[in-house]
Amino acid sequence: MSEDKCAQCGTPASPGAQYCVACGALFTGQAPPAGQPAQGASVYAPSGATETQEHYAAAPLLQGVAIRFVAQLVDVIILAIIFLILSFSGAGTITIDASTAQVSISPFFGALILIDVIIAFLYFTLLEGRNGQTVGKMLVKIKVAKKVDYSPITYGEAAVRTILRIIDLIPFIAPYLFGAVLIWASEYKQRLGDRVANTVVIQS
């Protein structure tokens, strides 16, 4: 290229100019300064588009019903073992008199049920609030995160998700059928608890 005229488009060059003001071509002997675009790159390219592409490229994969069911099954088995151990205390004893068919329930049966509910609540809330994962989620390598930026959730958000499991469990004869339908119908694969707490389940 000529030092006083652009060889690509013929536009006169200003003294000391490194690029052609008309076509952006690099003049002979000039190396682009640090941070400057190379020849042919637009100086005025919007950065927003690049940032948006990077955001979506870095977004983790949202998890659907199948893998979440496996994680839930593991958690249910763990809780069932805990409940079974507690039942050996005799607090949940139910006896039936063979002669009269009269059913007798231990006075501590109600307390045992309440303890089971509290244990289940603490299991999901504390584990998910701590690192977004129950034991089941750890095994299948998924976790709960905030929908807005995939950052860790709080104990409060974990508690909301846990409480709303009661609704997601509907119908109880086929647990989590309602929650599964909501996940299938959601763009972000969210059950009711996720929608209210504004969370999603992603790969860990």
Biotite code that builds the C-alpha atoms (Angstrom):
import biotite.structure as struc

atoms = struc.array([
    struc.Atom([0.000, 0.000, 0.000], chain_id="A", res_id=1, res_name="MET", atom_name="CA", element="C"),
    struc.Atom([1.058, 3.647, -0.431], chain_id="A", res_id=2, res_name="SER", atom_name="CA", element="C"),
    struc.Atom([1.698, 5.628, 2.696], chain_id="A", res_id=3, res_name="GLU", atom_name="CA", element="C"),
    struc.Atom([-0.451, 8.534, 1.427], chain_id="A", res_id=4, res_name="ASP", atom_name="CA", element="C"),
    struc.Atom([-3.215, 6.675, -0.330], chain_id="A", res_id=5, res_name="LYS", atom_name="CA", element="C"),
    struc.Atom([-5.141, 3.471, 0.346], chain_id="A", res_id=6, res_name="CYS", atom_name="CA", element="C"),
    struc.Atom([-4.233, 0.854, -2.258], chain_id="A", res_id=7, res_name="ALA", atom_name="CA", element="C"),
    struc.Atom([-7.542, -0.916, -1.695], chain_id="A", res_id=8, res_name="GLN", atom_name="CA", element="C"),
    struc.Atom([-9.986, 1.915, -2.296], chain_id="A", res_id=9, res_name="CYS", atom_name="CA", element="C"),
    struc.Atom([-7.760, 4.894, -3.234], chain_id="A", res_id=10, res_name="GLY", atom_name="CA", element="C"),
    struc.Atom([-8.889, 7.125, -0.364], chain_id="A", res_id=11, res_name="THR", atom_name="CA", element="C"),
    struc.Atom([-6.192, 9.663, 0.678], chain_id="A", res_id=12, res_name="PRO", atom_name="CA", element="C"),
    struc.Atom([-4.583, 8.871, 4.012], chain_id="A", res_id=13, res_name="ALA", atom_name="CA", element="C"),
    struc.Atom([-4.347, 11.370, 6.855], chain_id="A", res_id=14, res_name="SER", atom_name="CA", element="C"),
    struc.Atom([-0.862, 11.934, 8.318], chain_id="A", res_id=15, res_name="PRO", atom_name="CA", element="C"),
    struc.Atom([-0.031, 9.212, 10.867], chain_id="A", res_id=16, res_name="GLY", atom_name="CA", element="C"),
    struc.Atom([-3.173, 7.221, 10.107], chain_id="A", res_id=17, res_name="ALA", atom_name="CA", element="C"),
    struc.Atom([-2.978, 3.453, 10.599], chain_id="A", res_id=18, res_name="GLN", atom_name="CA", element="C"),
    struc.Atom([-6.270, 2.508, 8.939], chain_id="A", res_id=19, res_name="TYR", atom_name="CA", element="C"),
    struc.Atom([-8.140, 3.748, 5.904], chain_id="A", res_id=20, res_name="CYS", atom_name="CA", element="C"),
    struc.Atom([-11.095, 5.819, 7.042], chain_id="A", res_id=21, res_name="VAL", atom_name="CA", element="C"),
    struc.Atom([-13.177, 4.561, 4.125], chain_id="A", res_id=22, res_name="ALA", atom_name="CA", element="C"),
    struc.Atom([-12.646, 0.795, 4.055], chain_id="A", res_id=23, res_name="CYS", atom_name="CA", element="C"),
    struc.Atom([-10.707, 0.061, 7.255], chain_id="A", res_id=24, res_name="GLY", atom_name="CA", element="C"),
    struc.Atom([-7.690, -1.478, 5.491], chain_id="A", res_id=25, res_name="ALA", atom_name="CA", element="C"),
    struc.Atom([-4.390, -1.485, 7.406], chain_id="A", res_id=26, res_name="LEU", atom_name="CA", element="C"),
    struc.Atom([-1.684, 0.708, 5.873], chain_id="A", res_id=27, res_name="PHE", atom_name="CA", element="C"),
    struc.Atom([1.695, -0.834, 5.039], chain_id="A", res_id=28, res_name="THR", atom_name="CA", element="C"),
    struc.Atom([4.053, -1.374, 7.957], chain_id="A", res_id=29, res_name="GLY", atom_name="CA", element="C"),
    struc.Atom([1.406, -0.661, 10.565], chain_id="A", res_id=30, res_name="GLN", atom_name="CA", element="C"),
    struc.Atom([0.556, -3.306, 13.123], chain_id="A", res_id=31, res_name="ALA", atom_name="CA", element="C"),
    struc.Atom([-2.781, -3.021, 14.836], chain_id="A", res_id=32, res_name="PRO", atom_name="CA", element="C"),
    struc.Atom([-2.456, -1.706, 18.416], chain_id="A", res_id=33, res_name="PRO", atom_name="CA", element="C"),
    struc.Atom([-3.412, -3.973, 21.275], chain_id="A", res_id=34, res_name="ALA", atom_name="CA", element="C"),
    struc.Atom([-7.167, -4.290, 21.538], chain_id="A", res_id=35, res_name="GLY", atom_name="CA", element="C"),
    struc.Atom([-7.760, -3.023, 17.978], chain_id="A", res_id=36, res_name="GLN", atom_name="CA", element="C"),
    struc.Atom([-9.525, -5.188, 15.374], chain_id="A", res_id=37, res_name="PRO", atom_name="CA", element="C"),
    struc.Atom([-7.507, -6.761, 12.581], chain_id="A", res_id=38, res_name="ALA", atom_name="CA", element="C"),
    struc.Atom([-7.956, -5.892, 8.917], chain_id="A", res_id=39, res_name="GLN", atom_name="CA", element="C"),
    struc.Atom([-11.483, -6.393, 7.704], chain_id="A", res_id=40, res_name="GLY", atom_name="CA", element="C"),
    struc.Atom([-12.978, -6.307, 11.223], chain_id="A", res_id=41, res_name="ALA", atom_name="CA", element="C"),
    struc.Atom([-15.543, -3.646, 11.977], chain_id="A", res_id=42, res_name="SER", atom_name="CA", element="C"),
    struc.Atom([-14.429, -1.070, 14.528], chain_id="A", res_id=43, res_name="VAL", atom_name="CA", element="C"),
    struc.Atom([-18.037, -0.365, 15.332], chain_id="A", res_id=44, res_name="TYR", atom_name="CA", element="C"),
    struc.Atom([-19.230, -3.958, 15.849], chain_id="A", res_id=45, res_name="ALA", atom_name="CA", element="C"),
    struc.Atom([-21.647, -3.991, 18.822], chain_id="A", res_id=46, res_name="PRO", atom_name="CA", element="C"),
    struc.Atom([-20.260, -5.821, 21.841], chain_id="A", res_id=47, res_name="SER", atom_name="CA", element="C"),
    struc.Atom([-23.730, -6.725, 23.092], chain_id="A", res_id=48, res_name="GLY", atom_name="CA", element="C"),
    struc.Atom([-24.169, -9.409, 20.450], chain_id="A", res_id=49, res_name="ALA", atom_name="CA", element="C"),
    struc.Atom([-20.922, -11.111, 21.415], chain_id="A", res_id=50, res_name="THR", atom_name="CA", element="C"),
    struc.Atom([-21.762, -10.977, 25.120], chain_id="A", res_id=51, res_name="GLU", atom_name="CA", element="C"),
    struc.Atom([-25.179, -12.478, 24.456], chain_id="A", res_id=52, res_name="THR", atom_name="CA", element="C"),
    struc.Atom([-23.688, -15.325, 22.394], chain_id="A", res_id=53, res_name="GLN", atom_name="CA", element="C"),
    struc.Atom([-21.143, -16.042, 25.128], chain_id="A", res_id=54, res_name="GLU", atom_name="CA", element="C"),
    struc.Atom([-23.905, -16.088, 27.759], chain_id="A", res_id=55, res_name="HIS", atom_name="CA", element="C"),
    struc.Atom([-25.960, -18.675, 25.895], chain_id="A", res_id=56, res_name="TYR", atom_name="CA", element="C"),
    struc.Atom([-22.902, -20.705, 24.955], chain_id="A", res_id=57, res_name="ALA", atom_name="CA", element="C"),
    struc.Atom([-21.967, -20.941, 28.639], chain_id="A", res_id=58, res_name="ALA", atom_name="CA", element="C"),
    struc.Atom([-25.491, -21.753, 29.823], chain_id="A", res_id=59, res_name="ALA", atom_name="CA", element="C"),
    struc.Atom([-25.645, -25.235, 31.411], chain_id="A", res_id=60, res_name="PRO", atom_name="CA", element="C"),
    struc.Atom([-28.061, -27.850, 30.139], chain_id="A", res_id=61, res_name="LEU", atom_name="CA", element="C"),
    struc.Atom([-31.474, -27.831, 31.803], chain_id="A", res_id=62, res_name="LEU", atom_name="CA", element="C"),
    struc.Atom([-32.538, -31.217, 33.184], chain_id="A", res_id=63, res_name="GLN", atom_name="CA", element="C"),
    struc.Atom([-35.845, -32.903, 32.454], chain_id="A", res_id=64, res_name="GLY", atom_name="CA", element="C"),
    struc.Atom([-38.122, -35.468, 34.039], chain_id="A", res_id=65, res_name="VAL", atom_name="CA", element="C"),
    struc.Atom([-36.169, -38.710, 33.517], chain_id="A", res_id=66, res_name="ALA", atom_name="CA", element="C"),
    struc.Atom([-32.919, -37.878, 35.286], chain_id="A", res_id=67, res_name="ILE", atom_name="CA", element="C"),
    struc.Atom([-34.737, -35.940, 38.010], chain_id="A", res_id=68, res_name="ARG", atom_name="CA", element="C"),
    struc.Atom([-36.949, -38.976, 38.620], chain_id="A", res_id=69, res_name="PHE", atom_name="CA", element="C"),
    struc.Atom([-33.853, -41.117, 39.171], chain_id="A", res_id=70, res_name="VAL", atom_name="CA", element="C"),
    struc.Atom([-32.476, -38.578, 41.668], chain_id="A", res_id=71, res_name="ALA", atom_name="CA", element="C"),
    struc.Atom([-35.838, -38.412, 43.432], chain_id="A", res_id=72, res_name="GLN", atom_name="CA", element="C"),
    struc.Atom([-36.044, -42.198, 43.627], chain_id="A", res_id=73, res_name="LEU", atom_name="CA", element="C"),
    struc.Atom([-32.669, -42.339, 45.376], chain_id="A", res_id=74, res_name="VAL", atom_name="CA", element="C"),
    struc.Atom([-33.791, -39.677, 47.875], chain_id="A", res_id=75, res_name="ASP", atom_name="CA", element="C"),
    struc.Atom([-37.064, -41.504, 48.567], chain_id="A", res_id=76, res_name="VAL", atom_name="CA", element="C"),
    struc.Atom([-35.191, -44.740, 49.265], chain_id="A", res_id=77, res_name="ILE", atom_name="CA", element="C"),
    struc.Atom([-32.868, -42.939, 51.704], chain_id="A", res_id=78, res_name="ILE", atom_name="CA", element="C"),
    struc.Atom([-35.798, -41.344, 53.533], chain_id="A", res_id=79, res_name="LEU", atom_name="CA", element="C"),
    struc.Atom([-37.702, -44.651, 53.572], chain_id="A", res_id=80, res_name="ALA", atom_name="CA", element="C"),
    struc.Atom([-34.755, -46.329, 55.309], chain_id="A", res_id=81, res_name="ILE", atom_name="CA", element="C"),
    struc.Atom([-34.670, -43.545, 57.913], chain_id="A", res_id=82, res_name="ILE", atom_name="CA", element="C"),
    struc.Atom([-38.414, -43.829, 58.512], chain_id="A", res_id=83, res_name="PHE", atom_name="CA", element="C"),
    struc.Atom([-38.160, -47.603, 58.804], chain_id="A", res_id=84, res_name="LEU", atom_name="CA", element="C"),
    struc.Atom([-35.438, -47.308, 61.435], chain_id="A", res_id=85, res_name="ILE", atom_name="CA", element="C"),
    struc.Atom([-37.563, -44.868, 63.414], chain_id="A", res_id=86, res_name="LEU", atom_name="CA", element="C"),
    struc.Atom([-40.553, -47.200, 63.234], chain_id="A", res_id=87, res_name="SER", atom_name="CA", element="C"),
    struc.Atom([-38.586, -49.850, 65.138], chain_id="A", res_id=88, res_name="PHE", atom_name="CA", element="C"),
    struc.Atom([-38.864, -47.618, 68.197], chain_id="A", res_id=89, res_name="SER", atom_name="CA", element="C"),
    struc.Atom([-42.434, -48.835, 68.623], chain_id="A", res_id=90, res_name="GLY", atom_name="CA", element="C"),
    struc.Atom([-43.870, -45.324, 68.402], chain_id="A", res_id=91, res_name="ALA", atom_name="CA", element="C"),
    struc.Atom([-45.672, -46.222, 65.185], chain_id="A", res_id=92, res_name="GLY", atom_name="CA", element="C"),
    struc.Atom([-47.174, -49.469, 66.413], chain_id="A", res_id=93, res_name="THR", atom_name="CA", element="C"),
    struc.Atom([-50.585, -50.416, 65.046], chain_id="A", res_id=94, res_name="ILE", atom_name="CA", element="C"),
    struc.Atom([-52.146, -53.587, 66.450], chain_id="A", res_id=95, res_name="THR", atom_name="CA", element="C"),
    struc.Atom([-55.343, -55.417, 65.570], chain_id="A", res_id=96, res_name="ILE", atom_name="CA", element="C"),
    struc.Atom([-57.177, -57.584, 68.084], chain_id="A", res_id=97, res_name="ASP", atom_name="CA", element="C"),
    struc.Atom([-57.868, -60.849, 66.275], chain_id="A", res_id=98, res_name="ALA", atom_name="CA", element="C"),
    struc.Atom([-60.988, -61.607, 68.321], chain_id="A", res_id=99, res_name="SER", atom_name="CA", element="C"),
    struc.Atom([-62.661, -58.230, 68.094], chain_id="A", res_id=100, res_name="THR", atom_name="CA", element="C"),
    struc.Atom([-60.931, -56.802, 64.967], chain_id="A", res_id=101, res_name="ALA", atom_name="CA", element="C"),
    struc.Atom([-60.364, -53.662, 66.985], chain_id="A", res_id=102, res_name="GLN", atom_name="CA", element="C"),
    struc.Atom([-57.478, -51.507, 65.760], chain_id="A", res_id=103, res_name="VAL", atom_name="CA", element="C"),
    struc.Atom([-55.175, -50.035, 68.362], chain_id="A", res_id=104, res_name="SER", atom_name="CA", element="C"),
    struc.Atom([-52.769, -47.256, 67.449], chain_id="A", res_id=105, res_name="ILE", atom_name="CA", element="C"),
    struc.Atom([-49.832, -46.215, 69.611], chain_id="A", res_id=106, res_name="SER", atom_name="CA", element="C"),
    struc.Atom([-50.330, -42.761, 71.200], chain_id="A", res_id=107, res_name="PRO", atom_name="CA", element="C"),
    struc.Atom([-46.973, -41.749, 69.700], chain_id="A", res_id=108, res_name="PHE", atom_name="CA", element="C"),
    struc.Atom([-47.973, -42.636, 66.143], chain_id="A", res_id=109, res_name="PHE", atom_name="CA", element="C"),
    struc.Atom([-48.933, -39.057, 65.293], chain_id="A", res_id=110, res_name="GLY", atom_name="CA", element="C"),
    struc.Atom([-45.660, -37.764, 66.718], chain_id="A", res_id=111, res_name="ALA", atom_name="CA", element="C"),
    struc.Atom([-43.722, -40.234, 64.571], chain_id="A", res_id=112, res_name="LEU", atom_name="CA", element="C"),
    struc.Atom([-45.498, -39.048, 61.426], chain_id="A", res_id=113, res_name="ILE", atom_name="CA", element="C"),
    struc.Atom([-44.677, -35.431, 62.331], chain_id="A", res_id=114, res_name="LEU", atom_name="CA", element="C"),
    struc.Atom([-41.029, -36.348, 62.894], chain_id="A", res_id=115, res_name="ILE", atom_name="CA", element="C"),
    struc.Atom([-40.925, -38.057, 59.496], chain_id="A", res_id=116, res_name="ASP", atom_name="CA", element="C"),
    struc.Atom([-42.318, -34.924, 57.819], chain_id="A", res_id=117, res_name="VAL", atom_name="CA", element="C"),
    struc.Atom([-39.774, -32.706, 59.563], chain_id="A", res_id=118, res_name="ILE", atom_name="CA", element="C"),
    struc.Atom([-36.904, -35.004, 58.566], chain_id="A", res_id=119, res_name="ILE", atom_name="CA", element="C"),
    struc.Atom([-38.017, -34.976, 54.916], chain_id="A", res_id=120, res_name="ALA", atom_name="CA", element="C"),
    struc.Atom([-38.335, -31.183, 54.968], chain_id="A", res_id=121, res_name="PHE", atom_name="CA", element="C"),
    struc.Atom([-34.871, -30.723, 56.478], chain_id="A", res_id=122, res_name="LEU", atom_name="CA", element="C"),
    struc.Atom([-33.339, -33.298, 54.136], chain_id="A", res_id=123, res_name="TYR", atom_name="CA", element="C"),
    struc.Atom([-34.326, -31.436, 50.969], chain_id="A", res_id=124, res_name="PHE", atom_name="CA", element="C"),
    struc.Atom([-34.046, -27.901, 52.345], chain_id="A", res_id=125, res_name="THR", atom_name="CA", element="C"),
    struc.Atom([-30.663, -28.159, 54.048], chain_id="A", res_id=126, res_name="LEU", atom_name="CA", element="C"),
    struc.Atom([-28.940, -30.175, 51.326], chain_id="A", res_id=127, res_name="LEU", atom_name="CA", element="C"),
    struc.Atom([-30.272, -28.136, 48.408], chain_id="A", res_id=128, res_name="GLU", atom_name="CA", element="C"),
    struc.Atom([-29.772, -24.875, 50.292], chain_id="A", res_id=129, res_name="GLY", atom_name="CA", element="C"),
    struc.Atom([-26.158, -25.810, 51.052], chain_id="A", res_id=130, res_name="ARG", atom_name="CA", element="C"),
    struc.Atom([-24.942, -26.823, 47.605], chain_id="A", res_id=131, res_name="ASN", atom_name="CA", element="C"),
    struc.Atom([-28.025, -27.323, 45.436], chain_id="A", res_id=132, res_name="GLY", atom_name="CA", element="C"),
    struc.Atom([-27.849, -31.111, 45.680], chain_id="A", res_id=133, res_name="GLN", atom_name="CA", element="C"),
    struc.Atom([-29.499, -33.912, 47.607], chain_id="A", res_id=134, res_name="THR", atom_name="CA", element="C"),
    struc.Atom([-27.741, -37.283, 47.662], chain_id="A", res_id=135, res_name="VAL", atom_name="CA", element="C"),
    struc.Atom([-29.780, -38.360, 44.635], chain_id="A", res_id=136, res_name="GLY", atom_name="CA", element="C"),
    struc.Atom([-28.797, -35.267, 42.672], chain_id="A", res_id=137, res_name="LYS", atom_name="CA", element="C"),
    struc.Atom([-25.143, -35.781, 43.579], chain_id="A", res_id=138, res_name="MET", atom_name="CA", element="C"),
    struc.Atom([-25.241, -39.314, 42.171], chain_id="A", res_id=139, res_name="LEU", atom_name="CA", element="C"),
    struc.Atom([-26.711, -38.252, 38.818], chain_id="A", res_id=140, res_name="VAL", atom_name="CA", element="C"),
    struc.Atom([-24.662, -35.035, 38.707], chain_id="A", res_id=141, res_name="LYS", atom_name="CA", element="C"),
    struc.Atom([-27.410, -32.433, 38.618], chain_id="A", res_id=142, res_name="ILE", atom_name="CA", element="C"),
    struc.Atom([-28.140, -29.501, 40.916], chain_id="A", res_id=143, res_name="LYS", atom_name="CA", element="C"),
    struc.Atom([-30.610, -26.723, 41.642], chain_id="A", res_id=144, res_name="VAL", atom_name="CA", element="C"),
    struc.Atom([-29.575, -23.178, 40.690], chain_id="A", res_id=145, res_name="ALA", atom_name="CA", element="C"),
    struc.Atom([-31.114, -19.743, 40.333], chain_id="A", res_id=146, res_name="LYS", atom_name="CA", element="C"),
    struc.Atom([-32.827, -19.285, 36.979], chain_id="A", res_id=147, res_name="LYS", atom_name="CA", element="C"),
    struc.Atom([-31.462, -15.790, 36.387], chain_id="A", res_id=148, res_name="VAL", atom_name="CA", element="C"),
    struc.Atom([-27.729, -16.542, 36.525], chain_id="A", res_id=149, res_name="ASP", atom_name="CA", element="C"),
    struc.Atom([-27.324, -20.215, 37.543], chain_id="A", res_id=150, res_name="TYR", atom_name="CA", element="C"),
    struc.Atom([-25.783, -19.205, 40.866], chain_id="A", res_id=151, res_name="SER", atom_name="CA", element="C"),
    struc.Atom([-26.348, -21.247, 44.082], chain_id="A", res_id=152, res_name="PRO", atom_name="CA", element="C"),
    struc.Atom([-29.796, -21.002, 45.643], chain_id="A", res_id=153, res_name="ILE", atom_name="CA", element="C"),
    struc.Atom([-30.495, -19.848, 49.202], chain_id="A", res_id=154, res_name="THR", atom_name="CA", element="C"),
    struc.Atom([-31.989, -21.879, 52.054], chain_id="A", res_id=155, res_name="TYR", atom_name="CA", element="C"),
    struc.Atom([-35.173, -19.827, 51.643], chain_id="A", res_id=156, res_name="GLY", atom_name="CA", element="C"),
    struc.Atom([-35.523, -20.806, 47.983], chain_id="A", res_id=157, res_name="GLU", atom_name="CA", element="C"),
    struc.Atom([-34.771, -24.410, 48.890], chain_id="A", res_id=158, res_name="ALA", atom_name="CA", element="C"),
    struc.Atom([-37.520, -24.288, 51.536], chain_id="A", res_id=159, res_name="ALA", atom_name="CA", element="C"),
    struc.Atom([-40.051, -22.978, 48.994], chain_id="A", res_id=160, res_name="VAL", atom_name="CA", element="C"),
    struc.Atom([-39.179, -25.805, 46.595], chain_id="A", res_id=161, res_name="ARG", atom_name="CA", element="C"),
    struc.Atom([-39.538, -28.350, 49.407], chain_id="A", res_id=162, res_name="THR", atom_name="CA", element="C"),
    struc.Atom([-42.892, -27.066, 50.675], chain_id="A", res_id=163, res_name="ILE", atom_name="CA", element="C"),
    struc.Atom([-44.390, -27.052, 47.183], chain_id="A", res_id=164, res_name="LEU", atom_name="CA", element="C"),
    struc.Atom([-43.436, -30.693, 46.704], chain_id="A", res_id=165, res_name="ARG", atom_name="CA", element="C"),
    struc.Atom([-46.771, -31.365, 48.428], chain_id="A", res_id=166, res_name="ILE", atom_name="CA", element="C"),
    struc.Atom([-48.543, -29.979, 45.346], chain_id="A", res_id=167, res_name="ILE", atom_name="CA", element="C"),
    struc.Atom([-46.069, -31.412, 42.853], chain_id="A", res_id=168, res_name="ASP", atom_name="CA", element="C"),
    struc.Atom([-46.751, -34.855, 44.390], chain_id="A", res_id=169, res_name="LEU", atom_name="CA", element="C"),
    struc.Atom([-50.392, -34.733, 43.181], chain_id="A", res_id=170, res_name="ILE", atom_name="CA", element="C"),
    struc.Atom([-51.915, -37.231, 42.519], chain_id="A", res_id=171, res_name="PRO", atom_name="CA", element="C"),
    struc.Atom([-50.478, -39.098, 45.475], chain_id="A", res_id=172, res_name="PHE", atom_name="CA", element="C"),
    struc.Atom([-51.382, -42.474, 43.965], chain_id="A", res_id=173, res_name="ILE", atom_name="CA", element="C"),
    struc.Atom([-48.932, -41.599, 41.153], chain_id="A", res_id=174, res_name="ALA", atom_name="CA", element="C"),
    struc.Atom([-46.515, -39.233, 42.915], chain_id="A", res_id=175, res_name="PRO", atom_name="CA", element="C"),
    struc.Atom([-45.058, -36.299, 40.987], chain_id="A", res_id=176, res_name="TYR", atom_name="CA", element="C"),
    struc.Atom([-47.291, -36.784, 37.957], chain_id="A", res_id=177, res_name="LEU", atom_name="CA", element="C"),
    struc.Atom([-48.440, -33.175, 38.272], chain_id="A", res_id=178, res_name="PHE", atom_name="CA", element="C"),
    struc.Atom([-44.842, -32.015, 38.707], chain_id="A", res_id=179, res_name="GLY", atom_name="CA", element="C"),
    struc.Atom([-43.785, -34.010, 35.631], chain_id="A", res_id=180, res_name="ALA", atom_name="CA", element="C"),
    struc.Atom([-46.526, -32.417, 33.520], chain_id="A", res_id=181, res_name="VAL", atom_name="CA", element="C"),
    struc.Atom([-45.390, -28.951, 34.612], chain_id="A", res_id=182, res_name="LEU", atom_name="CA", element="C"),
    struc.Atom([-41.777, -29.775, 33.707], chain_id="A", res_id=183, res_name="ILE", atom_name="CA", element="C"),
    struc.Atom([-42.798, -31.050, 30.263], chain_id="A", res_id=184, res_name="TRP", atom_name="CA", element="C"),
    struc.Atom([-44.876, -27.907, 29.673], chain_id="A", res_id=185, res_name="ALA", atom_name="CA", element="C"),
    struc.Atom([-42.185, -25.487, 30.872], chain_id="A", res_id=186, res_name="SER", atom_name="CA", element="C"),
    struc.Atom([-39.649, -23.810, 28.596], chain_id="A", res_id=187, res_name="GLU", atom_name="CA", element="C"),
    struc.Atom([-37.171, -23.958, 31.485], chain_id="A", res_id=188, res_name="TYR", atom_name="CA", element="C"),
    struc.Atom([-38.236, -27.437, 32.692], chain_id="A", res_id=189, res_name="LYS", atom_name="CA", element="C"),
    struc.Atom([-39.597, -26.136, 35.987], chain_id="A", res_id=190, res_name="GLN", atom_name="CA", element="C"),
    struc.Atom([-42.041, -27.830, 38.323], chain_id="A", res_id=191, res_name="ARG", atom_name="CA", element="C"),
    struc.Atom([-44.260, -25.625, 40.504], chain_id="A", res_id=192, res_name="LEU", atom_name="CA", element="C"),
    struc.Atom([-41.614, -25.335, 43.229], chain_id="A", res_id=193, res_name="GLY", atom_name="CA", element="C"),
    struc.Atom([-39.078, -24.138, 40.661], chain_id="A", res_id=194, res_name="ASP", atom_name="CA", element="C"),
    struc.Atom([-41.451, -21.588, 39.182], chain_id="A", res_id=195, res_name="ARG", atom_name="CA", element="C"),
    struc.Atom([-42.314, -20.024, 42.528], chain_id="A", res_id=196, res_name="VAL", atom_name="CA", element="C"),
    struc.Atom([-38.699, -20.081, 43.828], chain_id="A", res_id=197, res_name="ALA", atom_name="CA", element="C"),
    struc.Atom([-37.396, -18.978, 40.383], chain_id="A", res_id=198, res_name="ASN", atom_name="CA", element="C"),
    struc.Atom([-34.975, -21.890, 40.171], chain_id="A", res_id=199, res_name="THR", atom_name="CA", element="C"),
    struc.Atom([-33.947, -24.461, 37.571], chain_id="A", res_id=200, res_name="VAL", atom_name="CA", element="C"),
    struc.Atom([-32.268, -27.873, 37.637], chain_id="A", res_id=201, res_name="VAL", atom_name="CA", element="C"),
    struc.Atom([-29.019, -28.031, 35.654], chain_id="A", res_id=202, res_name="ILE", atom_name="CA", element="C"),
    struc.Atom([-25.958, -30.213, 35.161], chain_id="A", res_id=203, res_name="GLN", atom_name="CA", element="C"),
    struc.Atom([-23.484, -29.957, 38.031], chain_id="A", res_id=204, res_name="SER", atom_name="CA", element="C"),
])
